[in-house]
Amino acid sequence: MTVKSSSSGSTLTYSKMRGVVAILTAFMKQRRMGLNDLLQKLAASQSYACKHSEVPAMLHVSPKETEMNGNSSSPPTSPTAAQINLGPSSDPQAKPSDFNFLKVIGKGSFGKVLLAKHKSDDQFYAVKVLQKKAILKKKEEKHIMSERNVLLKNVKHPFLVGLYYSFQTADKLYFVLDYINGGELFYHLQRERCFLEPRARFYAAEIASALGYLHSLKIVYRDLKPENILLDRQGHIVLTDFGLCKENIEPNGTTCTFCGTPEYLAPEVLHKQPYDRTVDWWCLGAVLYEMLYGLPPFYSRNTAEMYDNILNKPLLLKPNISNAARDLLEGLLQKDRKKRLGAKEDFMDIKAHVFFSPINWVDLNAKKLTPPFNPNVSGPSDLQHFDPEFTEEPVPSSIGRSPDNALITASVKEASEAFLGFSYAPPIDSFL
């Protein structure tokens, strides 16, 4: 993806420009990498060193912690073959052949996201297609089922992506989701380097509203980053990708799973301490900082050094932001979670901060506030804000095809049995 620099008064020499490009290239490449893959590479290579004693230890996950992540080596308990639920067999209204799959618009560890048009109603959807064997290989079925569960609860909030229905074949899982084509916040940050404060405030307010709603449902999001924040065609934010959400966390409850994205991990997660919903407010601070300054607050090309910065380096704020923004960032990026903004009254603490005083929260949630940026998309087929790395990739022919049951192998049957209950279709009155 091309990085376009905005005009400024400063002069960049060729050598400086090469340095900036090198940093941004490393930054983008690293954040495309999954945390588990990154940790494995760091552990395998001895090229990363860090003076802080806890960082090297943190890079090695113990068997107990692996089990907490749902990564235990024991195979999932499988029901008998008679109990296998493949989705389409019990819900014939949902099957791959219902759709024309048009373009690849995203990729992840377990599959792809595709722009699809439903053959009967001509509506466009984003269909997330996941390979069961890839999920089982990494023992991630719990996270996938958690993502589905959270998506079912998102229908009543304006800034969370909605699930229309889900279904499965013998070898794949399908999420049929809102199609959002205004681009990732990450994509727009790449092009513009940083945002002016009013624009950053608008996005931060909509993100905070979405996080507050999830917290009210006892859900901790845990993976807030610009790649998971989309813009709709009007320019409102839409939070997506709920695979790392943790359900059933009471207001004073904690969890211990080591997960997230390296640049945005809170200190308590790196310390492997129990953490609570305030990890989401740390991530909001990191994203707001990135919107205002162009990089996450403790970023380093050396991951171990970045972790050391998160744990020990004081927050440094340049003077080109308002006092209100400064105070908010200091509150959100407080290393002690018990002193962090949001530790007392959660979203209400954020909502009441002076930085958000220009925001009318009722109008915000009603989408009555005019977004500061309009993506200017002409319609569903307008893919200008998607990375050509995805859209130029051919759509696999297997995406829209159900496997022949006679050819289903034992391993595929095991995959089928691991996702019992995945299929979902909403009640008819939910569309009325």
Number of C-alpha atoms within 10 A of each C-alpha: 12 9 15 12 11 9 8 7 5 6 9 11 9 9 9 11 12 12 12 12 13 12 13 17 14 13 18 13 9 17 15 13 15 15 16 15 11 18 18 13 13 18 17 9 9 8 10 12 14 15 10 15 10 15 20 17 12 18 17 13 16 11 12 10 16 15 15 14 18 15 19 16 12 8 11 14 9 16 12 8 11 6 10 20 21 23 25 17 13 11 15 9 12 22 19 22 13 16 21 17 23 15 20 25 24 18 16 13 13 20 18 19 23 25 26 23 19 15 12 8 8 11 12 22 23 23 28 24 23 23 19 26 17 17 19 18 13 15 20 18 21 18 18 21 18 17 20 21 17 23 23 18 14 19 15 10 16 19 26 27 23 22 23 18 19 23 25 29 25 24 21 25 24 23 24 21 21 18 19 20 25 26 23 24 20 20 21 21 19 19 14 16 19 20 17 12 16 13 16 19 21 21 23 19 23 22 22 20 23 23 26 23 18 21 22 15 17 17 20 26 24 26 23 27 23 19 17 16 24 25 24 21 19 17 19 25 29 25 25 21 18 24 21 20 20 20 18 12 17 15 18 10 12 17 16 15 19 22 17 21 20 21 23 25 23 28 23 19 20 19 15 15 14 13 21 22 28 26 27 24 28 27 25 23 24 26 28 27 23 22 27 22 18 17 21 20 23 21 18 18 14 15 20 22 19 20 28 22 18 23 21 13 12 12 14 10 14 7 8 11 13 11 12 14 22 17 14 21 23 17 20 25 27 20 20 11 22 13 14 20 25 23 21 14 11 19 21 14 13 22 20 10 15 14 21 19 11 10 15 13 17 10 11 18 16 10 15 11 15 13 17 15 11 14 18 13 17 10 9 15 12 12 18 15 17 18 17 15 12 17 18 11 11 10 18 12 8 9 20 17 13 16 13 8 10 6 8 13 12 9 12 17 17 22 26 26 21 22 21 17 14 21 22 19 14 12 8 7 6 7 7 5
